[in-house]
Amino acid sequence: EFNRTELGSKSGKASSRSILWLVAWGDAGTKAAADAGGIRVIHHGDVRLLSILFGLYSQMDTIIYGD
């Protein structure tokens, strides 16, 4: 059951974005998200994607939970 999943006491988020399939910036990696939240032990991770007009603008967020 998902309601029993232990997420940990901390969370961290990292993002990357792109425009017109030509220009991209940011680091949405697991390590970047863990570093942003001060996490040393990862318990769970999520990825959130946003795409507008078939990818003319896109954003990817990695959210990491742990201690």
C-alpha positions in Angstrom: 0.0 0.0 0.0 1.3 3.4 -1.0 0.1 5.1 2.2 2.7 3.1 4.2 5.7 4.4 2.1 8.2 6.1 4.3 9.4 9.3 2.6 11.9 10.5 5.1 12.2 13.8 7.0 13.7 15.8 4.1 13.0 16.6 0.5 15.0 18.1 -2.3 14.1 19.3 -5.8 16.2 19.9 -9.0 14.9 21.2 -12.3 15.9 21.5 -16.0 14.1 23.4 -18.7 14.3 23.6 -22.5 12.9 26.0 -25.1 12.2 25.3 -28.8 14.2 22.0 -28.6 17.3 24.1 -29.0 18.3 25.6 -25.6 18.3 23.7 -22.4 19.6 24.5 -18.9 19.6 23.2 -15.4 20.4 19.8 -13.7 17.4 17.6 -12.9 19.6 14.8 -11.7 19.1 12.7 -8.6 22.3 13.9 -7.0 21.4 17.5 -7.6 18.0 17.1 -5.9 19.6 15.2 -3.0 22.2 17.9 -2.5 19.5 20.6 -2.6 17.7 19.0 0.2 20.8 17.9 2.2 19.8 14.2 1.8 22.4 11.5 2.3 20.1 8.5 2.3 17.4 8.4 -0.4 14.1 6.7 0.3 11.9 7.7 -2.6 12.1 9.7 -5.8 9.5 11.3 -8.1 9.8 13.0 -11.5 7.3 15.6 -12.7 7.2 16.6 -16.4 5.6 19.7 -18.0 5.4 20.0 -21.8 3.7 22.9 -23.5 2.8 22.9 -27.2 4.4 19.6 -28.0 7.6 20.4 -26.3 8.2 24.0 -27.4 8.7 24.6 -23.7 9.4 21.7 -21.3 10.4 21.4 -17.7 11.5 18.3 -15.7 11.6 18.3 -11.9 13.2 15.6 -9.8 11.9 15.4 -6.2 13.9 13.2 -3.8 12.8 12.2 -0.3 15.0 10.8 2.4 17.2 11.6 5.4 
